[in-house]
């Protein structure tokens, strides 16, 4: 059996950025011949496809219920009882995180476990004319969505969507029947994660300059670069080695293409919104401290009285468990109506990990249905 070509670590010793990979490949051609040449071309073609051609797509059939300035509200299932509104993260990636892949979708899991009607916020990328939108603009359109759904919802907030959900529940308690906060940074001073260290360790001028570079818009590609730089070895070397080693495996390529159609296509954010988030929520922790003003009123988390489910990832380095679970200290919900759960895995796995969707979200869906 012919020896399978492999990527030697020495070939990547100078390849800290993708521009060097073709050089490493070319250096091996004389030794390994045209078979490897064809393999290398296939690898480069796949790299171009992953980084430049794939686009995110929602997995589950749905209808656009509302087309607002900041989002499309997507409808799943059939109207029945109190609808469940999933507020997807508006922090650089699309709502595909909530409806990732058939057999691996949070929306699909909720529908399969007793929730008949689900809606999803599908946030739009900010255009130049949206650069001055603020947090209030997004809160207002969530309220429009809730009212269009009947005026009262079970609210599921994912990551950044969780602090928006908490703001809505504090500002309009009657509109929220139950609240799920998954990987949501409510107490941003808690723990000692890399996001907290980065935000407090960099001057506001750094973030202001990033927004200025985007002409008043926070470019998704800037944020993507920042996330990748949290784990540079994984994103700049190991992922490419894995892709190269598995370039002839169709199942592996399909999995990579699905993930990267979401991950490699971040959305742009309004610059004013982004700077508000950095300063008021992450540097000053105003929401937890009861000092954030939303839609004309100072928000008090004690006004949240509905049943609340707090879900954290044990190895989440984007939103550390403390930032989620500490919400129990601030909200007004009686302690016997608060569920706190920490599950294995990191941040993204909370919403689209196959194991978490199979072992934990069905229970959460049944909990929502029981409220």
DRENSE-785377 format. One record per residue: x, y, z of N, C-alpha, C in turn. Coordinates in steps of 0.05 Angstrom, whole numbers. Example, Ala and Ser with C-alpha at 12.3 -4.5 7.8 and 13.67 -1.06 7.14 Angstrom:
2
ATOM       nu       nv       nw      cau      cav      caw       cu       cv       cw
ATOM      264     -114      156      246      -90      156      264      -66      156
ATOM      257      -45      142      273      -21      143      258        1      157
END
This chain:
371
ATOM       nu       nv       nw      cau      cav      caw       cu       cv       cw
ATOM       17      -24        0        0        0        0       18       25        0
ATOM       14       44      -19       31       67      -20       29       84        6
ATOM       51       96       13       51      112       37       35      138       32
ATOM       18      144       51        1      168       48       17      193       55
ATOM       16      213       37       31      238       43       21      250       69
ATOM       39      261       84       32      275      109       45      302      110
ATOM       36      318      128       48      345      132       68      343      154
ATOM       93      348      148      114      348      168      114      374      183
ATOM      118      373      209      118      397      225      138      417      215
ATOM      161      407      204      182      425      195      172      442      171
ATOM      153      430      156      143      445      133      127      470      141
ATOM      118      470      166      102      492      176      117      509      196
ATOM      143      505      199      158      520      219      158      550      213
ATOM      156      557      187      155      585      179      127      594      171
ATOM      108      575      173       81      581      163       62      590      184
ATOM       67      613      195       49      623      216       25      637      204
ATOM       25      642      178        2      654      164       -2      638      138
ATOM      -27      638      128      -33      622      104      -16      628       80
ATOM       -5      652       77       10      659       53       34      641       49
ATOM       44      629       70       69      612       69       63      584       61
ATOM       37      575       63       32      547       58       39      537       30
ATOM       32      553        9       40      543      -18       70      539      -21
ATOM       86      556       -7      115      553       -8      124      526        4
ATOM      112      519       27      119      494       39      111      471       21
ATOM       88      474        8       79      452      -10       97      450      -34
ATOM      104      473      -46      121      473      -69      148      460      -63
ATOM      159      465      -39      185      454      -32      185      424      -32
ATOM      161      412      -28      159      383      -26      155      369      -53
ATOM      149      385      -74      141      373     -100      164      356     -112
ATOM      188      367     -111      210      352     -123      214      325     -110
ATOM      208      323      -85      212      299      -70      189      279      -74
ATOM      165      290      -74      141      272      -74      127      269     -100
ATOM      133      287     -120      123      283     -146       95      293     -151
ATOM       83      286     -174       58      298     -183       34      289     -167
ATOM       34      266     -154       11      258     -137        7      278     -115
ATOM       28      286     -103       26      306      -82       19      333      -93
ATOM       28      339     -117       21      364     -130      -10      366     -133
ATOM      -22      344     -142      -51      344     -145      -65      347     -118
ATOM      -54      334      -98      -65      336      -71      -64      364      -61
ATOM      -41      377      -66      -38      405      -57      -57      424      -71
ATOM      -62      419      -97      -81      436     -111     -109      432     -100
ATOM     -116      407      -93     -142      402      -81     -145      416      -54
ATOM     -123      415      -39     -123      429      -13     -128      459      -17
ATOM     -113      471      -35     -116      500      -40     -144      507      -50
ATOM     -155      490      -67     -182      494      -77     -202      494      -54
ATOM     -199      475      -35     -217      472      -12     -213      497        6
ATOM     -188      506       10     -184      530       26     -198      554       15
ATOM     -196      557      -11     -210      580      -24     -240      577      -20
ATOM     -251      553      -23     -279      549      -20     -288      555        9
ATOM     -273      546       28     -281      550       56     -280      580       64
ATOM     -259      594       55     -255      621       65     -268      642       47
ATOM     -275      636       22     -284      657        4     -311      651       -9
ATOM     -320      626      -10     -343      620      -26     -368      610      -10
ATOM     -364      597       12     -386      586       27     -402      608       42
ATOM     -428      605       44     -444      625       59     -463      610       78
ATOM     -469      622      101     -486      609      121     -514      605      111
ATOM     -526      582      119     -554      576      112     -567      563      136
ATOM     -592      571      142     -607      559      164     -616      531      155
ATOM     -617      512      174     -621      484      167     -651      476      166
ATOM     -668      489      182     -695      480      186     -714      498      170
ATOM     -734      486      156     -754      502      141     -766      524      159
ATOM     -769      548      148     -780      570      164     -792      591      145
ATOM     -806      610      157     -817      632      142     -809      658      154
ATOM     -804      678      138     -798      705      149     -823      718      158
ATOM     -826      721      184     -850      733      196     -849      763      195
ATOM     -826      775      201     -822      804      200     -796      809      186
ATOM     -794      831      171     -769      840      159     -765      868      170
ATOM     -749      871      191     -744      896      204     -717      907      196
ATOM     -711      931      205     -685      943      197     -661      927      207
ATOM     -663      917      232     -640      903      244     -641      873      241
ATOM     -664      861      235     -666      832      234     -689      823      217
ATOM     -688      798      209     -712      784      200     -721      765      223
ATOM     -746      766      229     -757      748      250     -767      723      235
ATOM     -755      700      241     -761      675      227     -779      658      244
ATOM     -799      647      231     -820      631      244     -816      601      238
ATOM     -818      585      259     -815      556      256     -839      543      270
ATOM     -848      521      259     -870      506      272     -897      519      267
ATOM     -916      514      285     -943      525      282     -952      539      308
ATOM     -967      561      305     -976      575      328     -991      557      348
ATOM     -982      557      373     -994      541      394     -984      551      421
ATOM    -1002      561      437     -995      569      464     -976      593      463
ATOM     -959      595      483     -940      617      485     -915      610      467
ATOM     -909      627      448     -886      620      431     -860      623      445
ATOM     -839      610      435     -812      612      445     -796      628      425
ATOM     -785      650      435     -768      667      418     -739      663      425
ATOM     -723      654      406     -695      650      410     -680      675      399
ATOM     -666      688      418     -651      712      410     -622      703      405
ATOM     -616      700      379     -589      692      371     -568      713      378
ATOM     -543      705      381     -523      725      386     -521      746      364
ATOM     -518      771      372     -513      792      352     -485      803      359
ATOM     -465      786      355     -438      792      364     -417      784      344
ATOM     -425      784      318     -405      779      298     -412      755      280
ATOM     -429      737      289     -436      714      272     -466      713      268
ATOM     -474      697      248     -502      696      241     -518      677      259
ATOM     -545      678      255     -563      662      270     -561      632      263
ATOM     -545      625      244     -540      597      238     -531      581      263
ATOM     -520      595      282     -511      582      307     -534      568      321
ATOM     -559      578      317     -582      566      330     -596      546      312
ATOM     -589      545      286     -602      527      267     -581      517      248
ATOM     -562      502      259     -537      496      246     -538      475      224
ATOM     -550      453      230     -548      430      211     -570      411      219
ATOM     -582      398      199     -603      378      204     -591      356      222
ATOM     -605      351      244     -595      332      264     -576      345      284
ATOM     -570      370      281     -552      384      299     -561      414      300
ATOM     -585      418      309     -597      445      309     -613      450      335
ATOM     -608      472      347     -623      479      371     -652      483      365
ATOM     -658      497      343     -686      501      335     -700      474      331
ATOM     -687      456      317     -698      430      312     -702      415      338
ATOM     -684      417      357     -686      404      383     -709      414      399
ATOM     -713      440      399     -736      452      413     -762      442      402
ATOM     -764      442      375     -789      433      362     -795      404      367
ATOM     -774      388      370     -777      359      374     -783      351      403
ATOM     -782      371      420     -785      365      449     -806      382      462
ATOM     -829      384      448     -852      395      461     -858      424      456
ATOM     -841      439      442     -846      467      436     -856      469      407
ATOM     -882      477      404     -894      476      377     -887      500      360
ATOM     -882      522      373     -878      547      358     -852      561      368
ATOM     -833      564      349     -808      577      356     -803      600      336
ATOM     -793      622      345     -784      644      328     -755      650      333
ATOM     -741      660      313     -712      664      315     -705      692      304
ATOM     -689      707      319     -679      732      310     -655      727      291
ATOM     -658      734      266     -637      731      246     -626      759      241
ATOM     -605      766      256     -595      794      255     -581      800      229
ATOM     -585      824      219     -573      832      193     -546      845      198
ATOM     -528      842      178     -503      856      180     -507      886      177
ATOM     -492      902      193     -495      931      193     -484      942      167
ATOM     -499      959      154     -490      974      131     -482     1002      141
ATOM     -471     1018      122     -461     1044      130     -483     1062      142
ATOM     -507     1059      133     -529     1076      144     -539     1066      171
ATOM     -528     1043      181     -535     1033      207     -513     1038      228
ATOM     -492     1052      221     -469     1054      238     -475     1068      265
ATOM     -496     1085      266     -502     1099      290     -525     1087      306
ATOM     -534     1063      298     -555     1050      314     -543     1043      342
ATOM     -561     1043      362     -552     1039      390     -566     1013      401
ATOM     -559     1006      425     -571      983      438     -601      987      439
ATOM     -611     1011      444     -639     1017      445     -654     1009      419
ATOM     -641     1014      396     -654     1007      371     -659      977      369
ATOM     -641      961      379     -644      932      379     -664      922      400
ATOM     -664      935      423     -684      928      443     -712      934      432
ATOM     -715      957      419     -741      965      409     -752      944      388
ATOM     -734      934      372     -743      915      351     -749      887      363
ATOM     -736      881      385     -743      856      400     -772      859      411
ATOM     -778      883      421     -805      888      432     -825      885      409
ATOM     -819      896      386     -837      894      363     -841      864      356
ATOM     -820      848      357     -822      820      351     -840      806      372
ATOM     -836      812      397     -852      799      418     -882      807      415
ATOM     -887      832      410     -915      840      406     -927      827      382
ATOM     -912      823      361     -923      810      337     -929      781      342
ATOM     -914      769      361     -918      741      369     -941      738      389
ATOM     -953      759      397     -976      758      416     -972      773      441
ATOM     -948      783      446     -943      800      469     -931      787      493
ATOM     -927      761      492     -915      746      515     -901      721      503
ATOM     -876      718      511     -860      696      500     -843      682      521
ATOM     -835      657      515     -813      645      529     -788      654      515
ATOM     -770      667      529     -747      680      516     -721      665      522
ATOM     -708      657      500     -683      642      502     -661      659      490
ATOM     -642      667      507     -620      684      498     -594      669      497
ATOM     -582      670      473     -556      656      469     -534      676      469
ATOM     -514      672      487     -491      690      488     -500      719      491
ATOM     -491      736      473     -499      764      474     -529      767      473
ATOM     -543      750      460     -572      751      460     -583      747      487
ATOM     -568      736      506     -577      732      533     -578      758      549
ATOM     -558      776      545     -560      801      560     -582      819      548
ATOM     -587      816      522     -610      830      511     -636      819      522
ATOM     -638      793      524     -662      780      536     -666      789      564
ATOM     -644      790      580     -647      799      608     -656      828      609
ATOM     -646      845      591     -655      873      590     -685      874      585
ATOM     -694      859      566     -723      859      559     -739      849      583
ATOM     -730      827      596     -745      817      619     -746      836      642
ATOM     -725      852      645     -724      872      667     -741      896      660
ATOM     -741      904      634     -755      928      625     -785      923      622
ATOM     -792      899      612     -820      891      607     -826      864      619
ATOM     -827      861      645     -830      834      658     -855      819      648
ATOM     -876      834      641     -901      820      633     -899      807      606
ATOM     -879      814      591     -876      803      564     -860      777      564
ATOM     -848      769      586     -831      746      587     -843      725      606
ATOM     -851      702      595     -863      681      612     -841      664      626
ATOM     -820      659      612     -796      645      623     -772      654      609
ATOM     -749      651      622     -724      662      611     -702      640      612
ATOM     -689      636      590     -665      618      588     -641      635      580
ATOM     -620      635      596     -596      649      590     -574      629      586
ATOM     -564      625      562     -544      605      556     -518      618      547
ATOM     -497      614      562     -472      626      556     -473      656      554
ATOM     -489      668      571     -495      697      570     -480      713      591
ATOM     -464      732      582     -449      748      602     -466      769      616
ATOM     -477      762      638     -494      780      654     -477      796      674
ATOM     -460      782      688     -441      796      707     -414      795      694
ATOM     -407      816      679     -382      815      663     -357      819      680
ATOM     -360      825      706     -337      827      723     -330      801      736
ATOM     -347      781      733     -343      755      746     -322      739      731
ATOM     -308      721      746     -288      704      733     -264      719      724
ATOM     -247      706      708     -223      718      698     -217      708      670
ATOM     -237      709      653     -234      699      626     -219      718      608
ATOM     -211      708      584     -195      725      566     -209      749      556
ATOM     -236      747      552     -251      771      542     -250      793      563
ATOM     -254      785      588     -253      805      610     -225      818      611
ATOM     -204      802      610     -177      813      611     -171      831      587
ATOM     -181      823      564     -176      839      540     -190      865      541
ATOM     -215      865      549     -231      890      550     -219      910      570
ATOM     -211      899      593     -201      917      614     -172      924      609
ATOM     -158      908      593     -130      913      589     -124      931      565
ATOM     -144      936      549     -141      953      525     -156      980      529
ATOM     -144     1002      522     -157     1028      524     -181     1030      505
ATOM     -201     1047      512     -224     1050      494     -215     1060      467
ATOM     -192     1075      466     -183     1085      440     -177     1062      421
ATOM     -169     1039      431     -164     1016      414     -190     1008      399
ATOM     -212     1006      413     -237      998      401     -248     1020      383
ATOM     -244     1045      391     -253     1067      375     -238     1068      348
ATOM     -212     1061      349     -196     1061      324     -205     1038      306
ATOM     -213     1015      317     -223      993      301     -249     1002      286
ATOM     -266     1015      301     -291     1025      289     -285     1046      267
ATOM     -266     1063      273     -259     1084      253     -247     1071      228
ATOM     -232     1049      231     -221     1035      208     -243     1024      190
ATOM     -266     1018      202     -289     1008      187     -308     1029      178
ATOM     -300     1054      180     -317     1076      171     -341     1080      189
ATOM     -338     1073      215     -361     1076      233     -375     1049      239
ATOM     -367     1029      225     -378     1002      228     -356      984      240
ATOM     -364      967      259     -345      947      269     -346      923      251
ATOM     -324      919      235     -323      899      215     -322      871      228
ATOM     -338      853      218     -337      826      228     -310      812      225
ATOM     -296      819      204     -270      807      199     -250      815      220
ATOM     -253      838      232     -235      846      254     -240      829      279
ATOM     -266      824      285     -273      808      308     -265      779      304
ATOM     -268      769      279     -261      741      273     -231      738      278
ATOM     -215      757      269     -186      756      273     -180      755      303
ATOM     -195      771      319     -190      771      348     -196      745      361
ATOM     -218      732      352     -226      706      363     -205      685      356
ATOM     -195      686      331     -175      667      323     -149      671      338
ATOM     -143      695      344     -118      701      358     -118      692      387
ATOM     -142      685      398     -144      673      424     -132      645      425
ATOM     -133      631      402     -122      604      399     -107      603      372
ATOM      -85      617      369      -72      619      343      -62      593      332
ATOM      -51      575      349      -41      550      338      -63      534      325
ATOM      -87      534      338     -109      519      327     -118      530      300
ATOM     -121      556      298     -133      568      275     -113      573      252
ATOM      -88      577      258      -69      584      236      -52      560      227
ATOM      -50      539      243      -34      516      235      -49      490      237
ATOM      -60      483      261      -71      457      265      -95      452      247
ATOM     -113      472      243     -136      467      226     -128      461      198
ATOM     -107      474      188      -98      470      161      -84      443      158
ATOM      -69      435      179      -57      408      178      -79      387      178
ATOM     -100      390      194     -122      371      195     -136      369      168
ATOM     -140      393      156     -153      393      130     -136      379      109
ATOM     -111      384      109      -93      372       90      -92      342       93
ATOM      -91      333      118      -90      304      123     -116      290      115
ATOM     -138      305      114     -165      293      109     -177      302       83
ATOM     -160      312       65     -170      325       41     -185      305       23
ATOM     -180      279       26     -193      258       10     -217      245       24
ATOM     -225      256       47     -247      245       63     -272      262       59
ATOM     -291      254       43     -315      270       38     -331      278       63
ATOM     -333      259       82     -348      265      106     -335      287      122
ATOM     -308      286      124     -293      307      138     -297      334      124
ATOM     -295      334       98     -298      359       83     -325      371       86
ATOM     -346      354       86     -373      364       89     -377      377      117
ATOM     -366      364      137     -367      375      164     -353      402      166
ATOM     -329      403      154     -314      428      155     -328      450      139
ATOM     -339      444      116     -353      464      100     -377      475      114
ATOM     -392      458      128     -416      467      142     -407      486      165
ATOM     -387      478      180     -379      495      202     -368      522      192
ATOM     -351      521      172     -338      545      163     -356      563      147
ATOM     -378      552      136     -398      569      123     -409      589      143
ATOM     -410      581      168     -419      598      190     -395      614      201
ATOM     -374      601      209     -352      613      224     -337      634      208
ATOM     -332      628      183     -316      646      166     -332      669      153
ATOM     -357      672      161     -374      693      150     -386      710      172
ATOM     -370      725      186     -380      743      207     -395      766      196
ATOM     -413      778      212     -428      801      203     -417      826      216
ATOM     -420      849      202     -412      875      213     -432      885      233
ATOM     -422      901      252     -439      912      273     -438      943      273
ATOM     -460      956      281     -460      985      283     -438      994      302
ATOM     -422     1013      294     -400     1022      311     -409     1033      337
ATOM     -430     1049      337     -440     1061      362     -450     1040      381
ATOM     -464     1020      370     -474      998      387     -450      983      399
ATOM     -430      977      383     -407      962      392     -392      977      414
ATOM     -388     1002      411     -374     1018      432     -390     1020      458
ATOM     -416     1022      455     -433     1021      479     -430      995      494
ATOM     -430      973      479     -427      947      492     -400      944      507
ATOM     -378      952      493     -352      950      505     -351      967      531
ATOM     -359      992      529     -356     1011      551     -376     1005      574
ATOM     -402     1005      567     -423     1004      587     -427      977      599
ATOM     -424      956      583     -430      929      593     -405      914      602
ATOM     -384      915      586     -361      899      593     -340      914      610
ATOM     -337      940      606     -318      954      623     -330      964      649
ATOM     -355      973      647     -368      985      670     -389      967      683
ATOM     -396      944      670     -414      924      682     -441      937      691
ATOM     -451      955      675     -474      971      684     -500      954      688
ATOM     -503      933      672     -528      917      674     -529      904      701
ATOM     -508      890      709     -508      877      735     -509      897      758
ATOM     -498      920      754     -497      940      775     -522      957      777
ATOM     -541      952      760     -566      967      760     -564      995      751
ATOM     -545     1000      732     -540     1028      723     -544     1031      693
ATOM     -552     1009      679     -556     1012      650     -584     1023      644
ATOM     -584     1042      626     -610     1055      618     -618     1043      591
ATOM     -641     1030      591     -652     1017      567     -680     1027      561
ATOM     -684     1038      538     -710     1049      529     -722     1067      550
ATOM     -704     1086      559     -714     1108      576     -715     1103      606
ATOM     -708     1078      615     -709     1072      643     -684     1058      652
ATOM     -675     1063      676     -653     1048      688     -663     1020      694
ATOM     -649     1000      684     -658      973      686     -649      960      712
ATOM     -668      948      726     -662      934      751     -668      904      747
ATOM     -648      888      748     -652      859      744     -670      846      765
ATOM     -674      860      787     -693      850      807     -721      849      796
ATOM     -727      864      775     -754      863      763     -759      837      748
ATOM     -738      822      743     -742      795      730     -753      776      751
ATOM     -777      767      748     -790      749      767     -798      722      755
ATOM     -794      719      730     -804      695      716     -784      671      722
ATOM     -794      646      718     -775      623      720     -752      627      701
ATOM     -728      621      711     -703      627      696     -685      603      696
ATOM     -673      597      673     -655      574      669     -628      586      661
ATOM     -607      580      676     -580      590      671     -563      567      662
ATOM     -552      569      638     -536      547      626     -508      557      620
ATOM     -488      543      631     -460      551      627     -444      528      617
ATOM     -422      534      602     -403      514      593     -379      513      611
ATOM     -372      489      620     -351      486      640     -324      498      630
ATOM     -319      495      605     -293      504      594     -297      528      575
ATOM     -319      542      579     -325      566      562     -305      588      568
ATOM     -289      596      548     -270      618      552     -279      643      539
ATOM     -304      644      528     -316      668      517     -333      681      539
ATOM     -352      665      550     -368      673      573     -363      652      595
ATOM     -347      660      614     -340      640      635     -365      633      652
ATOM     -366      609      663     -390      601      678     -399      622      699
ATOM     -380      635      712     -388      654      733     -405      677      721
ATOM     -398      686      697     -412      708      685     -441      702      680
ATOM     -447      676      675     -475      667      671     -489      662      697
ATOM     -477      645      713     -490      635      737     -493      657      758
ATOM     -476      677      758     -479      698      778     -504      715      773
ATOM     -518      711      751     -543      725      746     -563      718      768
ATOM     -560      694      780     -578      687      802     -577      706      826
ATOM     -554      720      829     -550      739      851     -566      765      846
ATOM     -572      770      821     -583      797      815     -612      797      808
ATOM     -623      775      796     -650      775      788     -669      771      811
ATOM     -694      778      807     -714      777      829     -729      750      830
ATOM     -724      732      811     -737      706      811     -731      691      837
ATOM     -752      680      850     -747      664      874     -727      642      868
ATOM     -710      636      887     -688      617      883     -698      589      875
ATOM     -722      581      884     -732      555      877     -743      554      849
ATOM     -743      577      835     -752      577      807     -728      584      788
ATOM     -704      583      799     -680      586      782     -666      560      780
ATOM     -660      552      755     -644      528      750     -616      537      741
ATOM     -595      526      754     -568      532      746     -555      506      737
ATOM     -544      505      713     -532      481      702     -506      488      688
ATOM     -485      473      694     -460      475      680     -455      448      666
ATOM     -450      450      640     -447      426      624     -419      425      612
ATOM     -409      401      605     -383      399      593     -381      415      567
ATOM     -358      425      561     -353      438      535     -349      467      537
ATOM     -345      479      513     -339      507      511     -363      523      502
ATOM     -357      547      491     -378      566      485     -396      558      462
ATOM     -384      553      439     -400      546      415     -416      520      419
ATOM     -403      502      434     -417      476      439     -443      479      454
ATOM     -446      500      469     -471      504      484     -495      506      465
ATOM     -491      516      441     -513      522      423     -514      503      399
ATOM     -491      492      391     -491      475      367     -475      449      371
ATOM     -466      443      395     -452      418      400     -472      395      399
ATOM     -465      374      385     -483      351      382     -490      338      409
ATOM     -470      336      426     -475      323      452     -493      340      470
ATOM     -488      366      471     -504      384      487     -533      385      477
ATOM     -536      385      450     -563      386      439     -578      360      445
ATOM     -564      338      446     -577      312      452     -582      307      481
ATOM     -563      316      498     -565      308      527     -577      330      545
ATOM     -577      355      536     -585      376      555     -608      394      545
ATOM     -608      401      519     -629      419      509     -657      406      509
ATOM     -660      380      505     -687      368      507     -699      373      535
ATOM     -683      371      555     -692      376      583     -700      406      586
ATOM     -685      423      574     -691      452      576     -717      458      561
ATOM     -721      445      538     -745      448      522     -770      440      539
ATOM     -767      417      552     -790      407      569     -794      427      593
ATOM     -773      438      603     -775      457      625     -790      482      615
ATOM     -784      491      591     -798      515      580     -827      508      577
ATOM     -834      485      566     -862      477      562     -878      476      587
ATOM     -864      470      609     -878      466      635     -884      493      649
ATOM     -873      515      639     -877      541      653     -903      553      646
END
